[in-house]
Protein backbone atom coordinates (compact mmCIF):
# COMPACT_ATOMS: atom_id res chain seq x y z
CA UNK A 1 0.00 0.00 0.00
CA UNK A 2 2.85 2.39 0.77
CA UNK A 3 4.45 1.67 -2.62
CA UNK A 4 1.13 2.31 -4.39
CA UNK A 5 0.71 5.66 -2.61
CA UNK A 6 4.26 6.64 -3.49
CA UNK A 7 3.68 5.81 -7.17
CA UNK A 8 0.42 7.75 -7.15
CA UNK A 9 2.11 10.79 -5.64
CA UNK A 10 4.96 10.49 -8.16
CA UNK A 11 2.68 10.42 -11.20
CA UNK A 12 0.33 13.07 -9.76
CA UNK A 13 3.35 15.34 -9.36
CA UNK A 14 4.25 14.77 -13.02
CA UNK A 15 0.74 15.66 -14.17
CA UNK A 16 0.72 18.83 -12.11
CA UNK A 17 4.12 19.82 -13.52
CA UNK A 18 3.00 19.27 -17.12
CA UNK A 19 -0.31 21.07 -16.62
CA UNK A 20 1.56 23.94 -14.98
CA UNK A 21 3.80 24.24 -18.04
CA UNK A 22 0.75 24.30 -20.35
CA UNK A 23 -0.97 26.95 -18.25
CA UNK A 24 2.13 29.16 -18.05
CA UNK A 25 2.82 28.84 -21.78
CA UNK A 26 -0.72 29.53 -22.92
CA UNK A 27 -1.35 32.34 -20.40
CA UNK A 28 1.80 34.25 -21.34
CA UNK A 29 1.08 33.93 -25.05
CA UNK A 30 -2.52 35.05 -24.68
CA UNK A 31 -1.51 38.05 -22.57
CA UNK A 32 1.06 39.06 -25.18
CA UNK A 33 -1.62 38.85 -27.87
CA UNK A 34 -4.67 40.32 -26.11
CA UNK A 35 -6.51 40.91 -29.39
CA UNK A 36 -5.77 37.41 -30.67
CA UNK A 37 -8.72 35.02 -31.11
CA UNK A 38 -8.30 31.27 -31.31
CA UNK A 39 -11.65 30.92 -33.09
CA UNK A 40 -10.64 33.46 -35.74
CA UNK A 41 -7.30 31.74 -36.18
CA UNK A 42 -8.97 28.39 -36.87
CA UNK A 43 -11.44 29.96 -39.27
CA UNK A 44 -8.82 31.91 -41.23
CA UNK A 45 -6.21 29.19 -41.58
CA UNK A 46 -8.61 26.39 -42.49
CA UNK A 47 -9.66 28.48 -45.50
CA UNK A 48 -6.14 28.17 -46.91
CA UNK A 49 -5.15 25.38 -49.26
CA UNK A 50 -3.51 22.68 -47.13
CA UNK A 51 -0.34 20.75 -47.86
CA UNK A 52 -0.07 17.01 -47.37
CA UNK A 53 2.16 16.07 -44.44
CA UNK A 54 3.27 12.65 -43.19
CA UNK A 55 5.93 11.23 -40.92
CA UNK A 56 6.88 9.06 -37.97
CA UNK A 57 5.86 10.04 -34.46
CA UNK A 58 7.23 8.60 -31.21
CA UNK A 59 7.47 9.51 -27.53
CA UNK A 60 9.02 8.25 -24.32
CA UNK A 61 6.53 7.38 -21.62
CA UNK A 62 5.83 5.21 -18.55
CA UNK A 63 3.46 2.36 -17.81
CA UNK A 64 3.26 0.97 -14.26
CA UNK A 65 6.52 2.81 -13.54
CA UNK A 66 8.37 1.18 -16.46
CA UNK A 67 9.97 3.36 -19.13
CA UNK A 68 8.60 2.56 -22.60
CA UNK A 69 8.53 3.98 -26.11
CA UNK A 70 5.32 4.55 -28.05
CA UNK A 71 5.79 4.42 -31.81
CA UNK A 72 3.46 5.67 -34.52
CA UNK A 73 3.02 7.02 -38.03
CA UNK A 74 0.73 9.89 -38.99
CA UNK A 75 -0.49 11.72 -42.08
CA UNK A 76 -2.76 14.69 -42.65
CA UNK A 77 -3.31 18.27 -43.80
CA UNK A 78 -0.96 21.13 -42.88
CA UNK A 79 -2.42 24.67 -42.92
CA UNK A 80 0.84 26.35 -41.78
CA UNK A 81 -0.50 27.60 -38.45
CA UNK A 82 -2.71 24.56 -37.96
CA UNK A 83 -2.35 20.90 -38.86
CA UNK A 84 -4.70 17.92 -38.62
CA UNK A 85 -3.43 14.34 -38.58
CA UNK A 86 -4.65 10.78 -38.35
CA UNK A 87 -2.26 8.14 -37.09
CA UNK A 88 -1.59 4.60 -35.88
CA UNK A 89 0.23 4.07 -32.57
CA UNK A 90 1.34 1.10 -30.55
CA UNK A 91 3.66 -0.27 -27.90
CA UNK A 92 4.33 -3.61 -26.19
CA UNK A 93 6.53 -4.67 -23.29
CA UNK A 94 6.90 -7.14 -20.41
CA UNK A 95 7.78 -6.26 -16.81
CA UNK A 96 9.85 -8.14 -14.22
CA UNK A 97 6.80 -10.11 -13.01
CA UNK A 98 6.18 -11.33 -16.58
CA UNK A 99 3.09 -9.17 -16.92
CA UNK A 100 2.72 -8.16 -20.56
CA UNK A 101 1.15 -4.99 -21.96
CA UNK A 102 0.16 -4.55 -25.62
CA UNK A 103 -1.47 -1.33 -26.80
CA UNK A 104 -2.64 -0.38 -30.29
CA UNK A 105 -4.83 2.59 -31.20
CA UNK A 106 -5.99 4.91 -33.97
CA UNK A 107 -5.66 8.59 -33.22
CA UNK A 108 -6.73 12.00 -34.47
CA UNK A 109 -4.47 14.95 -33.70
CA UNK A 110 -4.68 18.74 -33.93
CA UNK A 111 -1.46 20.75 -33.92
CA UNK A 112 -1.31 24.50 -33.32
CA UNK A 113 1.90 26.49 -33.89
CA UNK A 114 2.04 29.24 -31.26
CA UNK A 115 5.24 30.70 -32.67
CA UNK A 116 7.24 29.99 -35.81
CA UNK A 117 10.33 31.61 -37.29
CA UNK A 118 13.16 30.33 -39.45
CA UNK A 119 15.06 29.15 -36.36
CA UNK A 120 12.38 28.49 -33.73
CA UNK A 121 9.09 26.62 -33.51
CA UNK A 122 6.75 26.31 -30.51
CA UNK A 123 3.61 24.20 -30.93
CA UNK A 124 0.93 22.46 -28.93
CA UNK A 125 -0.87 19.22 -29.74
CA UNK A 126 -4.21 17.77 -28.68
CA UNK A 127 -4.78 14.14 -29.52
CA UNK A 128 -7.57 11.61 -28.96
CA UNK A 129 -7.53 7.95 -29.89
CA UNK A 130 -9.43 4.68 -29.64
CA UNK A 131 -7.97 1.21 -29.65
CA UNK A 132 -7.31 -1.95 -27.70
CA UNK A 133 -5.21 -3.05 -24.71
CA UNK A 134 -4.23 -6.72 -24.39
CA UNK A 135 -2.90 -7.39 -20.89
CA UNK A 136 -1.49 -10.43 -19.07
CA UNK A 137 -1.59 -9.69 -15.33
CA UNK A 138 -0.27 -11.69 -12.38
CA UNK A 139 -2.97 -12.67 -9.86
CA UNK A 140 -2.58 -13.25 -6.07
CA UNK A 141 -2.79 -17.02 -6.65
CA UNK A 142 0.34 -16.87 -8.83
CA UNK A 143 -1.47 -17.36 -12.14
CA UNK A 144 -1.74 -14.86 -14.97
CA UNK A 145 -5.05 -13.42 -16.12
CA UNK A 146 -5.55 -12.31 -19.73
CA UNK A 147 -7.54 -9.11 -20.21
CA UNK A 148 -8.58 -7.40 -23.44
CA UNK A 149 -10.02 -3.93 -22.96
CA UNK A 150 -10.93 -0.79 -24.90
CA UNK A 151 -8.63 2.23 -24.53
CA UNK A 152 -9.51 5.86 -25.21
CA UNK A 153 -6.37 7.94 -24.64
CA UNK A 154 -6.42 11.75 -24.66
CA UNK A 155 -3.07 13.51 -24.94
CA UNK A 156 -1.85 17.08 -24.92
CA UNK A 157 1.69 18.38 -25.05
CA UNK A 158 3.99 21.23 -26.01
CA UNK A 159 7.05 20.89 -28.23
CA UNK A 160 9.81 23.29 -29.22
CA UNK A 161 12.42 22.95 -31.96
CA UNK A 162 15.50 24.89 -32.99
CA UNK A 163 17.13 24.84 -36.44
CA UNK A 164 20.84 24.25 -35.83
CA UNK A 165 21.74 24.13 -39.51
CA UNK A 166 19.93 24.77 -42.76
CA UNK A 167 18.90 21.13 -43.06
CA UNK A 168 18.92 19.88 -39.45
CA UNK A 169 17.43 20.90 -36.09
CA UNK A 170 16.75 19.56 -32.61
CA UNK A 171 13.46 19.27 -30.72
CA UNK A 172 12.15 18.52 -27.23
CA UNK A 173 8.73 18.42 -25.61
CA UNK A 174 6.61 17.26 -22.67
CA UNK A 175 3.01 16.15 -22.33
CA UNK A 176 0.43 14.07 -20.51
CA UNK A 177 -1.79 11.18 -21.57
CA UNK A 178 -5.05 10.35 -19.80
CA UNK A 179 -6.86 7.06 -20.41
CA UNK A 180 -10.65 7.36 -20.09
CA UNK A 181 -11.02 3.61 -19.48
CA UNK A 182 -9.95 2.49 -15.97
CA UNK A 183 -7.82 -0.59 -15.50
CA UNK A 184 -5.73 -0.15 -18.66
CA UNK A 185 -2.70 1.47 -16.93
CA UNK A 186 -2.29 3.80 -19.90
CA UNK A 187 -2.40 7.20 -18.18
CA UNK A 188 1.04 8.78 -17.90
CA UNK A 189 3.28 11.73 -18.62
CA UNK A 190 5.54 11.60 -21.68
CA UNK A 191 8.48 13.44 -23.19
CA UNK A 192 10.13 13.67 -26.58
CA UNK A 193 13.49 14.73 -27.95
CA UNK A 194 15.26 14.14 -31.22
CA UNK A 195 16.74 15.39 -34.47
CA UNK A 196 14.65 17.10 -37.17
CA UNK A 197 15.38 17.18 -40.89
CA UNK A 198 13.91 19.90 -43.11
CA UNK A 199 12.94 18.23 -46.42
CA UNK A 200 11.87 21.51 -48.04
CA UNK A 201 15.44 22.87 -47.80
CA UNK A 202 16.88 19.57 -48.99
CA UNK A 203 14.55 19.60 -52.03
CA UNK A 204 15.42 23.22 -52.84
CA UNK A 205 19.14 22.46 -52.72
CA UNK A 206 18.69 19.35 -54.87
CA UNK A 207 16.70 21.31 -57.48
CA UNK A 208 19.43 23.97 -57.65
CA UNK A 209 22.14 21.35 -58.09
CA UNK A 210 20.23 19.53 -60.85
CA UNK A 211 19.33 22.63 -62.89
C-alpha positions in Angstrom: 0.0 0.0 0.0 2.9 2.4 0.8 4.4 1.7 -2.6 1.1 2.3 -4.4 0.7 5.7 -2.6 4.3 6.6 -3.5 3.7 5.8 -7.2 0.4 7.8 -7.2 2.1 10.8 -5.6 5.0 10.5 -8.2 2.7 10.4 -11.2 0.3 13.1 -9.8 3.4 15.3 -9.4 4.3 14.8 -13.0 0.7 15.7 -14.2 0.7 18.8 -12.1 4.1 19.8 -13.5 3.0 19.3 -17.1 -0.3 21.1 -16.6 1.6 23.9 -15.0 3.8 24.2 -18.0 0.8 24.3 -20.4 -1.0 27.0 -18.3 2.1 29.2 -18.0 2.8 28.8 -21.8 -0.7 29.5 -22.9 -1.3 32.3 -20.4 1.8 34.3 -21.3 1.1 33.9 -25.1 -2.5 35.0 -24.7 -1.5 38.0 -22.6 1.1 39.1 -25.2 -1.6 38.8 -27.9 -4.7 40.3 -26.1 -6.5 40.9 -29.4 -5.8 37.4 -30.7 -8.7 35.0 -31.1 -8.3 31.3 -31.3 -11.6 30.9 -33.1 -10.6 33.5 -35.7 -7.3 31.7 -36.2 -9.0 28.4 -36.9 -11.4 30.0 -39.3 -8.8 31.9 -41.2 -6.2 29.2 -41.6 -8.6 26.4 -42.5 -9.7 28.5 -45.5 -6.1 28.2 -46.9 -5.2 25.4 -49.3 -3.5 22.7 -47.1 -0.3 20.7 -47.9 -0.1 17.0 -47.4 2.2 16.1 -44.4 3.3 12.7 -43.2 5.9 11.2 -40.9 6.9 9.1 -38.0 5.9 10.0 -34.5 7.2 8.6 -31.2 7.5 9.5 -27.5 9.0 8.2 -24.3 6.5 7.4 -21.6 5.8 5.2 -18.5 3.5 2.4 -17.8 3.3 1.0 -14.3 6.5 2.8 -13.5 8.4 1.2 -16.5 10.0 3.4 -19.1 8.6 2.6 -22.6 8.5 4.0 -26.1 5.3 4.5 -28.1 5.8 4.4 -31.8 3.5 5.7 -34.5 3.0 7.0 -38.0 0.7 9.9 -39.0 -0.5 11.7 -42.1 -2.8 14.7 -42.6 -3.3 18.3 -43.8 -1.0 21.1 -42.9 -2.4 24.7 -42.9 0.8 26.4 -41.8 -0.5 27.6 -38.5 -2.7 24.6 -38.0 -2.4 20.9 -38.9 -4.7 17.9 -38.6 -3.4 14.3 -38.6 -4.6 10.8 -38.4 -2.3 8.1 -37.1 -1.6 4.6 -35.9 0.2 4.1 -32.6 1.3 1.1 -30.5 3.7 -0.3 -27.9 4.3 -3.6 -26.2 6.5 -4.7 -23.3 6.9 -7.1 -20.4 7.8 -6.3 -16.8 9.8 -8.1 -14.2 6.8 -10.1 -13.0 6.2 -11.3 -16.6 3.1 -9.2 -16.9 2.7 -8.2 -20.6 1.1 -5.0 -22.0 0.2 -4.5 -25.6 -1.5 -1.3 -26.8 -2.6 -0.4 -30.3 -4.8 2.6 -31.2 -6.0 4.9 -34.0 -5.7 8.6 -33.2 -6.7 12.0 -34.5 -4.5 14.9 -33.7 -4.7 18.7 -33.9 -1.5 20.7 -33.9 -1.3 24.5 -33.3 1.9 26.5 -33.9 2.0 29.2 -31.3 5.2 30.7 -32.7 7.2 30.0 -35.8 10.3 31.6 -37.3 13.2 30.3 -39.5 15.1 29.1 -36.4 12.4 28.5 -33.7 9.1 26.6 -33.5 6.7 26.3 -30.5 3.6 24.2 -30.9 0.9 22.5 -28.9 -0.9 19.2 -29.7 -4.2 17.8 -28.7 -4.8 14.1 -29.5 -7.6 11.6 -29.0 -7.5 8.0 -29.9 -9.4 4.7 -29.6 -8.0 1.2 -29.7 -7.3 -2.0 -27.7 -5.2 -3.1 -24.7 -4.2 -6.7 -24.4 -2.9 -7.4 -20.9 -1.5 -10.4 -19.1 -1.6 -9.7 -15.3 -0.3 -11.7 -12.4 -3.0 -12.7 -9.9 -2.6 -13.2 -6.1 -2.8 -17.0 -6.7 0.3 -16.9 -8.8 -1.5 -17.4 -12.1 -1.7 -14.9 -15.0 -5.0 -13.4 -16.1 -5.5 -12.3 -19.7 -7.5 -9.1 -20.2 -8.6 -7.4 -23.4 -10.0 -3.9 -23.0 -10.9 -0.8 -24.9 -8.6 2.2 -24.5 -9.5 5.9 -25.2 -6.4 7.9 -24.6 -6.4 11.8 -24.7 -3.1 13.5 -24.9 -1.9 17.1 -24.9 1.7 18.4 -25.0 4.0 21.2 -26.0 7.0 20.9 -28.2 9.8 23.3 -29.2 12.4 22.9 -32.0 15.5 24.9 -33.0 17.1 24.8 -36.4 20.8 24.2 -35.8 21.7 24.1 -39.5 19.9 24.8 -42.8 18.9 21.1 -43.1 18.9 19.9 -39.5 17.4 20.9 -36.1 16.8 19.6 -32.6 13.5 19.3 -30.7 12.2 18.5 -27.2 8.7 18.4 -25.6 6.6 17.3 -22.7 3.0 16.2 -22.3 0.4 14.1 -20.5 -1.8 11.2 -21.6 -5.1 10.4 -19.8 -6.9 7.1 -20.4 -10.6 7.4 -20.1 -11.0 3.6 -19.5 -10.0 2.5 -16.0 -7.8 -0.6 -15.5 -5.7 -0.1 -18.7 -2.7 1.5 -16.9 -2.3 3.8 -19.9 -2.4 7.2 -18.2 1.0 8.8 -17.9 3.3 11.7 -18.6 5.5 11.6 -21.7 8.5 13.4 -23.2 10.1 13.7 -26.6 13.5 14.7 -28.0 15.3 14.1 -31.2 16.7 15.4 -34.5 14.7 17.1 -37.2 15.4 17.2 -40.9 13.9 19.9 -43.1 12.9 18.2 -46.4 11.9 21.5 -48.0 15.4 22.9 -47.8 16.9 19.6 -49.0 14.5 19.6 -52.0 15.4 23.2 -52.8 19.1 22.5 -52.7 18.7 19.3 -54.9 16.7 21.3 -57.5 19.4 24.0 -57.7 22.1 21.3 -58.1 20.2 19.5 -60.9 19.3 22.6 -62.9 
